[in-house]
Amino acid sequence: MRRKLAAGNWKMNGDAASLDMLDALAEGHPGGLVDLLICPPFTLLGAAATRADASLIAIGGQDCHAAPSGAHTGDISAAMLKDAGARAVILGHSERRSDHGETNDMVRAKAHAAIGAGLTAIICVGESLAEREAGATLEVIGAQLAASLPDGATGGNTVVAYEPCWAIGTGLTPSTGQIGEVHDFIRMQLEQRLGEETGGAVRLLYGGSVKGANAAEIFAVRNVDGALVGGASLKAEDFSAIVKALEAEAKAS
Ligand SMILES: O=C[C@H](O)COP(=O)(O)O
């Protein structure tokens, strides 16, 4: 049985006052029915980890460098994330792929660094609108997954997030049928590559305009084990509505 995971990606948002949401989130969800992860910007990571220390909320980074240390101005290593209190790191988000030209090979190298440092690697994949309209979604996702997935991936060290680029921050979401098709496909690819047991243990998150209003129907889709949430993870109230829907699904399944 895969534990469900609600992960929040604050992207380039938030300041010290934003950390108050961690207290509210912990207070609203004390039971540990699902896993909770918040990924603030690097500047808030240490403070967030300290603030969340007494709660069941894990803190994660939004990126790391593939090298363990060295002359890489402006970058952060996986070990530095770990040292600051992170337990996971998002890798290959479409905004990193488009803003910074990150390739599948780079994502895979970063994932090896993350796992080596004891972090869970959250590998993001997703098609553009043009790719979906061209009927190439599964081909694109399959290629990204094959080349980005780290060697030695397990349910313990790797999570895969499906985030269609056209659904991120737009208010648009794929139909539940479209989400199910991609998640079933990713599950099949994972089982083929890692074996049924290990491939079946890797959690699959959906990301892209998840809100309290659409969370329940998305979480009911087979092979959706939770969400990677952007905008709606900044406020405790918004994120909590999503977590409640995931808790309800966890209870039902
Ligand atoms: O990492 C999160 C995703 O990019 C989703 O962002 P969003 O919930 O603001 O659409």
The ligand as a MOL file (V3000), in Angstrom:
LIG
                    3D

  0  0  0     0  0            999 V3000
M  V30 BEGIN CTAB
M  V30 COUNTS 10 9 0 0 0
M  V30 BEGIN ATOM
M  V30 1 O 4.9940 22.1670 -8.7250 0
M  V30 2 C 3.8140 22.4910 -8.8250 0
M  V30 3 C 3.1870 22.6580 -10.1030 0
M  V30 4 O 3.9630 23.3490 -11.0140 0
M  V30 5 C 1.7530 23.0710 -10.0750 0
M  V30 6 O 1.5930 24.4540 -9.9150 0
M  V30 7 P 0.0990 25.0350 -9.7420 0
M  V30 8 O -0.5490 24.1980 -8.6690 0
M  V30 9 O 0.2940 26.4640 -9.3410 0
M  V30 10 O -0.5810 24.8650 -11.0570 0
M  V30 END ATOM
M  V30 BEGIN BOND
M  V30 1 2 1 2
M  V30 2 1 2 3
M  V30 3 1 3 4
M  V30 4 1 3 5
M  V30 5 1 5 6
M  V30 6 1 6 7
M  V30 7 2 7 8
M  V30 8 1 7 9
M  V30 9 1 7 10
M  V30 END BOND
M  V30 END CTAB
M  END
